[in-house]
Every structure is written in structure tokens, then in C-alpha cells.
């Protein structure tokens, strides 16, 4: 299975685990951002 980390580019935006739904929605209004993943407090994708 392909991981999100494998298909994302280095400058990808992510939602923080404590971001509000309104904040995440504002990011998605940008035409160059689709559905950003949620990152941990260290601003990295969780590994699982």
C-alpha cells in the first residue's frame, strides 16, 4: 500500500492536531490545496 508520505511533495500543508475545523476549511479554500492530512505536534505525519 502506498503511504501518504510517499505521494506528498515537500511543501505540503497539513492541519495540526489542535487546529479547528474552521482553520482547516480555510486552508482547503486555496485552489492549490486539496485535502491536507493532519500532522502531530511535531508537524510531521504520524507513522503507523
N, C-alpha and C positions, 0 to 999 in steps of 0.2 A: 504494500500500500504506500502511495506517495504521501509524504508529510507536508504540512503547510510550510514548514521551514524550507523545504526543497523547491517550492514553486514561487516563493515570495522574493521580491528584489530587496536590496539592502536598505533602500529608503522608505520601506513600507511603514505606514502609520498603523498604530494599534491603539485600542482602547485600554485604559488602565483598569485594574480590577475594582478600583473605587470610583471610577467615572460614573456620572449619572447617565440615564437613558437620553436625556436632552442633549448632553455633550456628545454622546456617541452619534446621535442623529444629526447634529450639526456637521460632524466630520463626514458623514455619508452624503451630505448635500454637495460636497465638492465633486465635480464631474470626473475627477481622476481617482477617486477613492470609491471602491465598491463596498464590500462588507469587511471592515477591518477586524482582525482577531483580537481577543482580549489577552493582554500581557500581564504578568505579575508585577509586583512592586519593584523588581529589578529591571523592568522594561524589556523583558525577554519572554519569548513564548514558553509555556510550560512544557516540560519534557515528560512524556508518558507513553 
